[in-house]
Amino acid sequence: MTKEFPYVRAEEALSVVASGDRVFVQGSAMTPVYLLNELAKQSGRLRDVELVCITVQGDLDVCRPELASSFRFNSMFVSAALRDAVAEGRADYIPVFLSEIPELFRQGFLPLDVAIVQVSVPDAHGFCSLGVSVDVARSAVDTARHVIAQVNPNVPRTHGDGMVHVSRLHSMVWCEDRLPEVDYASRVTDVERRIGRHIAAIVEDGACLQMGIGAIPDAMLACLDGHRDLGVHTEMFSDGLLPLIEKGVVNNSRKHIHPHKTVSGFALGSRRLYDKVHDNPSFQFLDIDYVNDPHVIRRNPKVVAVNSCVEVDLTGQVCSDSIGSLQYSGVGGQMDFMRGASLSEGGKPVIALPSRTHRGQSRIVPFLKPGAGVVTTRAHLHWVVTEFGAANLFGKNLRQRASALIALAHPDDREMLERAAHERFRVFPG
């Protein structure tokens, strides 16, 4: 433990949290699990503490049903740790573009009483790093009345907007927990590989990539070995990007802004990934209201933005954050990058999805499920990719869209979709 700075016990640091407070919780790999579980131990003195976050990782005691009167998450993205709580009414969901979340804090729509974050050990100048989750944490630290830091030697020091001086931290708690790790590559099946090959076929040399979360982005990245001079400006990335950087396929040489830098808001993956970005100036972790600003994204040419979804209807409406009325994830940055890529010179916004669910139901549907949330509108949708091919819907009318989407559906579902299209548009989609 670094002795130059005044560390305190978790119980003392968290004593500042009061009933009715709004508390920001840093997310992804930087989720301060230790402090949150220590906070849960103080539930007896607390009521109606609102915990604001995006994605969180780990087994969190503050989510336990018996503590619902003490703690209630108000999340802007529903990750696996919170799905049951949201579905059961013990937590809430705020639909909002990822790029606009910092403004909720800065403009006082969600004023923060406390921010709980996880940071690296202070350097010789007293600066800690927000590690691999700068995203919305930067604005939370800047605006919260009180900042509690979980200081962890396992947190990588990243370059960019994530530096926080100890003078901004009201209390510091030492912790040596391992960071959460996620292996997306292990989830890649033959379906995702086929999707990845179709996406790679429309990626040009010199393109600037944005990848969403999950198996499809990793599958796509694995198919780009033969490309040259790719760049990255993305809200997040995982281990699938590392081989392309190490082989020189991704070198960021043709980017107009932040050339020779891999730009991101956060990263989530393995320890190898965290070690790779540690004190590495070729990676820039920046405030998400900048990274995800469509006006910033469009400044790079040939932006290829790849995002996934739950289902697409025959007109091109994209549901990405719910399964019917069941809240599954969030709006996130999908629309930020769909719009930014479409405005980029030579850009390609891509929605990629398997043609069927794990239960064998078509994900290209006549109508979205009742209660489904439209994240990407039909007017914003350009490229759609399944394991059966890729189609560009830009400029196509409803009948033409239906025809193109049916061709991307599973062969066993096409007759059903053709009947639905014929009934809806009064003409066979051809």
N, C-alpha and C positions, 0 to 999 in steps of 0.2 A: 504494500500500500504506500502511495506517495504521501509523505508526512507533512509536506509544506502547506497543505490545504486542510481546513477544518472539517473533517468528516463527522457526521452524527449518526446515531442509530435511526433506523427506519421509523420507529415509534415516535421519536421526537420530531423528525422531519414532517411526518404526516399529521401531526397534531394540529397543524394550521388548517386542515380541511374541516369545514364546518357544515352542518346541515343546510341544505338548500344551495350549496355551492355548485357552480358549473366548473368541471375539471376536465382539461384536455389530456388525452392519453395518446402518446406517440404510438405508431403502429408498425406493422410488418415485422422485419427482423429486429427492429428496435423496441418492440413492445416491452415495457418495463414490468415483466411478469412478477418479479420478486416484490417490488413496491406495491403492485396491485393486490397481491395476496396478503401482504402485510396490512394494507388498508382494509381488506375484508375482516381482519381481526378486530378492527375498531368499529364494526357495524353496530355494536350495542349503543354507541353514543351518537350515531349518525342517522339522519332521515333525509330522504329525497335528494341525495347527491346525484347530480346529472353528470355522466361520463361521456364526453364528446370524443369521437374518434373516426378514423376511416377503417382500414383493415387491421385486425389485431390477431396475433398468434399466441398459442400456448393455452394451457389449462388454467383458466382464470376463476379464482374463488368468488370474485365479485359478481360473477354471472349466476351463482347458485340460486335456485328459486326461493330458498328460505331467506335470502338477503334482499328480496325484491323491494321491500319497504325502505331499505337503506341506500341501495344503489340502482340507478336506472340508466342504461346506455341509450344515448341519442346519437345513432351512428349515421355517417354519410356514405357508408358502404357496408353491406351485410356480409361479413366473412363467416366461415364455418363456425367459429366460436360463438357467434351471436344469433345464428339462424333459429335455433329453438326458442330463444328468448323473444325474438321479434314475432315468431309465429304464435307464441303463447301470450302475447300482449305484455311481456315484462320488459320490453325494450322497444325503441322507436327507430324509424328510418327517415332520413331527410334526403329527398331526391335533389341533387345539385351537381352541376358540372364540376369536375375535379379542379379545373382552373379557377373557379370562383370561390372555392372554400376559404382561401386566405382573406378574401374580402368580407366574409361573414364575421371574422375576428376583428379585422382592422376597422370596419365601418360600424361595429357595435351591434350587428344583428345577433351575434352570439358572443357577448363579452365574457371573457374567461377570468374566473377568480384564481384558478390554480392551473399550472401545466406540469404534468409529470412526464419526464423524458429520460432516455438512456443515452449516455454520452461516453466518449473516450476519456482516458486519463488526461488531465491537463498537461500541456507541454511546458517548456521552460518559461514561456511568456504568459502562461495562465489561460491558454485557449484550449477548450474541449471541442470535439467534433460531434455533430448529430449522426455521424456514421452513415449507414446506407439507407436512412429514411429522413431526408431533408424535406421533401414534398411540402406538406402543410405544417410540419413541425416548426419550420422557420418562423412563420407568422405567429404561431401560438406562443413561442418563446418571446417574441418581440412584444406581444400585447398582454400577456397574462400578468395579473397583479403579483403573483407569487410563483416562482419556478423551483420545482424539486427535481434534482438530477440523480439518477441511478448511474454511478460512475463505474465503468466496467472495462478492465484491461483487454477484454475480448472484442471490444468495439473498434472497428477500423477507423483510422483518421482519414477522412475523405476531403478532397479539394472542392472548392466551390463556395456555396452560400451557407454551409453548415457549421461554421466556426462560431462558438459561443464563449465569451470570456467568463471566468469564474465570478466576476463582479456582478454578472447578471443572474447568477444562481443563488437563491436564498438559502438553500440547504443542499448538501451533497452526501449521498449514502453509498458506501462502497459495496460492490457486488461482483462476484467472479463467475456468474452463471454462463453457460454456453449459450450462444445465440441460436434461435430456432433455424432449422435447415429444411429445405424443401427440394425434392428431386423430381422435377417435371419430366425429365427424359425417360424415367421409368414408366411413365403413364402413356407413352407414345405407342400406338398400335398401328397395324397396317393401314387402317383408314386414315389416321393422321399423316402417315408417310405419303400416301397418295395425294392428300390435300397439300402437303408441303411441296411436292413436286410441281403441282399445278401453279401454286403461288410463285415458286422460284422461276417458272417459265415466263412470268410477266414482269419479273424484276430485271431492270436494265443495269448494265455496268454504270457505276457512278451514282446509283440510287442512294437515298437517305432513308433509313429504316426506322419504323416504330413498331414495336411488338407489344401486343397485349399479354395477358397472363395465361398459362396453361400449356398443354401438350402441343397444340397446333403451332405456336410460334417456334418451339424447339424443333419440331419436325421441319418447318420451313427453313430455319437456319442451317440445319444439317444438309440441306440440298443446295446450298449456295457456294460450295467449295470452288466451283469453276468461274465464279464472278470476280470482278476486279473493282477496286477503289470504292467500296461501299462505305457509307457513313451511317452514323446512328445519332438520332435525336428522338428520345423516347421517354415516356413517363416512367417506365420500369424495364428491367431486364433481369435475366437469370443466367445460369451456367451455359446455356446453349450458345451464347454469344462468344464465349471465351475462345473456342477453337478458331473461329474466323478472325479474331483479333491476333491470335498467336501465329496464324498462317499469313497474315498481311492482307487477307481478303477485305477485312474492315480496317481501313486506315484513315478514314475521314478526310481524305485529301481534297475531295471535290466539294465539300460543304462551303456555302457562302458565309455562314455564321458559325463561330466556334470550329474553324478548320483544325484538323488533327486532334480533336477532342471528342470523346464519347460522352454525350450529354444525357443526363437522366434525372428523374426526381427521386427514385428509390430503386433498390435492388433486393432480391430475395432468392436465395439459393443455398449453395453449400459453403462449407468453411473455405474451400479452395477459392470460391468467388470473393468472399470477404477478404481473404489474404491478397488476392489479385488487386483489389481496389485500394488497399491500405497504402496511404502516402504515395499514391500513383497520380501524378499530375495529368496523365492522359485521360483520366475520368473526371468529369465535372458533375457534381450533384448540386442542382440548383432549385430555387424556389419554384413550386409547381405553377404559380400564377404566371411565371415566365415560360417555363418549359412547355406548358400546355396551351399557351396563348396562340390561337390560330394565325394571328398576324405575324407571330414569330416563326411558327412552323412553316408557313408558306415561303419564307425567305430562302429556304434551301430548295434547290431544284430536285425534281424526280422523287418527291417524298412518297414512299410506299408505306401506308399505315395498315397494319393487319390486326383485326380484332375479331372476336368470336361472338356468338349469340346463342340464345335458346331456340328461337324459331323465326322464320320469315314467312309472311303471307304472300299470296300471289300478286299483290300490287307492289311489294317491296318494303312493307313496314317491318321493322326489325325490333323484336323483343329481346332484350339482353339482360334485364335485371330481375325478372320474375318468371315463375312457372305458373301461369294463370295469375291468381291473386296471391300466391305464396311468394313472399319476398325472398329472393335467392342471393342477390349480390347488390349492385348499385349502378348508377349512371356512369360513374367513374370518368375516365378521360376519353371514352370512345368517340363522342361527338366532337370534342376538341380536335382530335386528330383526323376524324373523317372530314371535317370541314377544312382543316389546315392542309391536308393532302390534296383535296379537290382544288384548292386555290393555288397550290404549288405548280410551277411550270413543269409539265410532264408528270404531275403527281397521280397516284393511284390509291384511292381509299378502298380497302378490301374488307368485306365481311366473309369470314371463313367458318364453315360448320360441317360436321358430319351430316349426311343426308337423313340419318335415323338416330333416334335415341337408343340407349342401351336396351330398352324394352321393345325395340323394333317399331316404334311409332315414327311417322314421317315428321321431320323438322321443317320441311317446306309444306305449308298448310294453306287451305282455302281461306281460313280466317284465324286470326290469333285467338288464343284461349280467352274466355271471359276473365276480365281483370288483368290481363297482360299489360305490361308497361311498354310503350313505344319509346325506345331510346334513340334510335336512328330513324328519321322519317323517310318515307318513300322518295321524297325530293332530294335527300342527301345520299341515298344509296347509289353507288356506282358498281364496283366489282363485287360479284358473289362467287365463292369457290366452295365446292364440295369435292368428295373423292371422285366424282364423275365428270369434273371439268370446271371451267371458269367462264363467266359471262359478264359483260359490261352492260349494265342497264341504263347508263346515262343516255338521255335523249329518246328512250323507248316509251311508247305509249303503254297503257295498261294491258292491252291484248298481247303486245309484243313481250312485255315483261313476263306475263304469265307463261308464254311459250318458252322463253329462255330459262325460267326457273324450273319448269316441269322437266326440261332436259337435264337439269342438275340433280333432280330427285332420284331416289332409289327406283330402279326399273319396276319393282312390284307396286310402287305407289303412283306411278304416272297415270294409269287409267283413271284412278279415283280423282286425281288432280285435274285431268282433262275434262271429266264430267263436271266438276265444280266450276272450272273456267268457262265451259260452254254455257252453263246455267247462269253464271254471273254476268258474262259479257255478251251473251246471246250470239256468240259466234265461236267456232272452234279455234283455239289458239294455234295459229299456224303462220 
